[in-house]
Amino acid sequence: VYKRQVFVPKEGCVFVDADYSQIELRILAHMSGDERLIEAYRSAQDIHAITASQVFHVPLDEVTPLQRRNAKAVNFGIVYGISAFGLSEGLSISRKEAVEYIDKYFETYPGVKTFLDGLVKQGKEQGYVTTLYGRRRPIPELKSANFMRIISLIPYVSLISLSFLLTIFSLSVFYSGKAVSRCLHGFAIMLP
């Protein structure tokens, strides 16, 4: 039995399947304001290949599948606060190489580094970070004297922002198909 045979919409209705392709990275691009990351999305090309090209300093058409895969791991790893150890384990590379990948990523997208450092600073000073829509997310662990590892705050900020966007999207779909268009172009992370 296929999923499509199990779920059948009632008469006159349809199911909508929305792929939020790389939504975390899109939110990161928007919130960090990093021009290179934003431009990578504006060009409507493969974000992981573009990142690989920029991080590994090779022409876009010469990016290897391995470089693209590694860039993808770094792209999403940065969003979720991956450490050099975690990246090295995930890619089966040395920690030194993982540190170099992360450093190259931040050299390529300096606005992301500035944004993440700012989140950590805000979290340490105020005990909370603020989402895209102004909601506060307390992170008291940052003030702990025993807190050895700086956690990534972008998951908290972006995913809380994302859950808000998905709620708006879902309500828009429920109430009016036209509202979806207004929601997506007026509310969500759409890079011009």
N, C-alpha and C positions, 0 to 999 in steps of 0.2 A: 504494500500500500504506500503510495506516495503522499507527501505532505499535502499536495494540492487536492488530493482526493479526500483527505480527512477534514480540511477546513474549507467550507463552502459558504460564500456570503449569501445572505438572504436575497430574495428576488429584488432586483433593481439596485443592488449595492455591489461594490467591488472592493477588493482588498488593495491596499496601496503598500508597496514595498519601497522603502527609501534607503539608499545606501549613503551613509554619512562618511564618504571616502576621506580618510585621513583627517577626521574632524579635530582630533587633538592637536595635530600639527597646524591646522588652519587657525584654531583658537590661539595657539602659541604665536603664530605669525601676527595675528591681529593684536594680541595683548602686548607683545614685545615691541611691535612696530619695526622689526628688523626689515630693512628695505630689501636686502638680498633674498630673504625668505619670502617676503611678499611678492617680489618680482618672479621668483620661481613659480609661485601659484598663478600669477597673472599670465605667465607665458603658456599656461595650460598644458605643460608637458609632464613627464614622469618626475615627480618631486624627488624620488630616491636616486634616480640617475643624475638629476641636476646636482643634488647634494654630493654624490660620488664624484662628479666632474669637478666641482669646486673644492671639495676637501682633498681629493687625491691629485688635483692639478692636471687633469687629462681632458682632452676635448670630449664633449658630450657623446659624440658618435663612436668614441673609442672606450667608453666605460664598459668594463667586463661584467658578466653576471655576478662574479664574486664581489667586485667593488660595489655594485648596486645593492647586493644582499647585505654587505657590511654597512653601507650608508643607511639602509633601511633600519638595521638594528640600532645604529647610533641615533637616527631621527627619533624613533619611538623610545629608545632608551633614555634620551635626554628628557623627554616629556615625563617619563615615569621615574626619574631620579636614579638611573642606573649608575653603579660605581664602576671603576676601572676593573675591579675584580669580577663583577657580574658580567660586564661586556666581554672580558677575556674568556670567561667560562662559556658564555653563549656563542661566541664566534670561534672558540678553540684557537685563540691567539694568546700571546704573552701579555702580562699586565702592562708592560712597557708599551707594546703596540696599542693596547686599549687606551692608555693615557694619551698617546699620540693622536689617536682617532678623535678622542673627546676634545683635546686641545685644538686640533685642526678644525673641528666642528665649530668651536667657539670663536676661532679666528675668522672662519668663513661667515658666521652669523653672530657678530659681536653684540647686536641688539638683544639677542636671546640671553647671552651671558649677563649683560647689564640688567635685564629684566629679572632673571632668576636671582641674581645677587641682591637686587632691590627687594624681592619677595622675602628672602631670608632675613635681610636687615629689618624690614617691616615686622616680620614675625617675631624676631628677637626683641625689638624695641617695644612693640605694642602687644605682643602675645596673640596676635591674630593676623590673618591676611584677608584681603578684600577681593571678592569675585568681580567678574565683569559687570555685574548688575548691582554692585554695592553691598552684597551680603557679606557678613563677617564670618570667618571660619577660625575659631580659636585653635591655637597650636601652642599650648602651654609647655610642651616638652622642650621647645627651643630655649626656654629660660632656665632649664635645669642645668646645674653645674656638672652633672654626670652625662650630659648629652654630648656624646663624642662625634656622632655622625650627623652631618647636616642633611636632613631629609629634603627631598624635592617638594616644593610647595605647589608647583604647577599642577600636579594631579588634583589637589584639593581645589585650587582656584579654577582650573579649566573644567574639571568634571562637574563641579557644582554649577558652573556657568553652562556647561553642556546640558545638564539635567533640566535647567530652566529653559533653555532653547528648545529641547525636545518636548517639554510640556506645552510651550507656546505653539509649537508645530502641531502636536497632537490635537490640541483644542481647536486650532485653525482648521485642520482637516475635518474634525467632527462637525464644526458649525458651518463651514463654507469653503468650497473649493477655491473661491476667489481670495479668501483670506490667506490661504497658503502662499499664494504668490506675493501678497503684500508682506506676509511674515518673513518669507525667505529673503526678500530684497530689502526690507526695511529693518529687520531685527537681527537676523543671523549674521554670521561672519562671512560677508561677501566682499571679496577684495576687488576694487574697481579695476 
